[in-house]
């Protein structure tokens, strides 16, 4: 399965945008575990995930072609 990863803010400093081909990854929780092992700094910060431009609060299922965004806390006005 191919997933596109995009990152913002301080996460983008150590985790560049890229396409991943992963086997055995079916949920956002599994993807988080995989990437937190590859990028230990990711495990040390708070962030939200969006799948296909929708912020998720719980674990979501992934399918090939999904775009997953890793976003640090942000504020707006």
C-alpha positions in Angstrom: 0.0 0.0 0.0 1.3 3.5 -0.8 0.6 6.4 1.5 1.7 10.0 1.1 3.1 11.7 4.2 3.1 15.4 4.6 4.4 17.3 7.7 4.2 20.8 8.9 6.0 23.1 11.4 8.6 21.7 13.6 7.7 18.2 12.4 8.8 19.1 8.9 12.3 19.9 10.2 13.1 16.2 10.8 10.4 14.4 8.8 10.3 15.4 5.1 7.2 14.9 2.9 7.4 11.7 1.1 5.5 8.7 -0.3 5.8 5.5 1.7 5.1 2.0 0.5 4.2 0.0 3.6 2.9 -3.6 4.1 0.9 -4.6 7.2 0.0 -1.0 8.1 -3.8 -0.7 8.1 -4.5 2.1 10.6 -3.2 5.5 11.6 -2.2 4.0 15.0 0.1 1.5 13.2 1.5 4.3 11.0 2.2 6.5 14.1 4.1 3.6 15.8 6.2 3.0 12.7 7.1 6.6 12.2 7.8 7.3 15.9 10.3 4.4 15.8 11.9 5.9 12.7 11.8 9.5 14.0 12.1 9.3 17.8 11.7 13.1 18.0 8.1 12.6 16.8 7.3 10.6 19.9 8.4 13.6 22.1 5.9 16.2 20.7 2.2 16.5 20.5 0.7 16.4 17.1 -2.6 15.8 15.3 -3.2 13.7 12.2 -5.3 14.4 9.2 -6.3 11.8 6.6 -7.2 13.2 3.3 -7.6 16.7 4.7 -9.8 15.7 7.6 -8.4 15.9 11.1 -9.0 12.7 13.0 -9.5 12.2 16.7 -9.4 8.5 16.9 -7.6 5.7 15.0 -8.7 5.6 11.3 -8.3 2.9 8.7 -5.9 3.6 5.8 -6.1 2.6 2.2 -3.6 2.9 -0.7 -3.5 6.5 -2.0 -4.4 8.2 1.3 -2.6 11.4 2.3 -1.7 11.6 6.0 -0.7 14.9 7.5 1.3 15.2 10.7 0.6 18.6 12.3 2.0 20.2 15.4 -0.2 22.3 17.7 -1.3 25.5 16.0 -3.4 28.5 16.7 -5.1 30.9 14.5 -7.0 34.1 14.5 
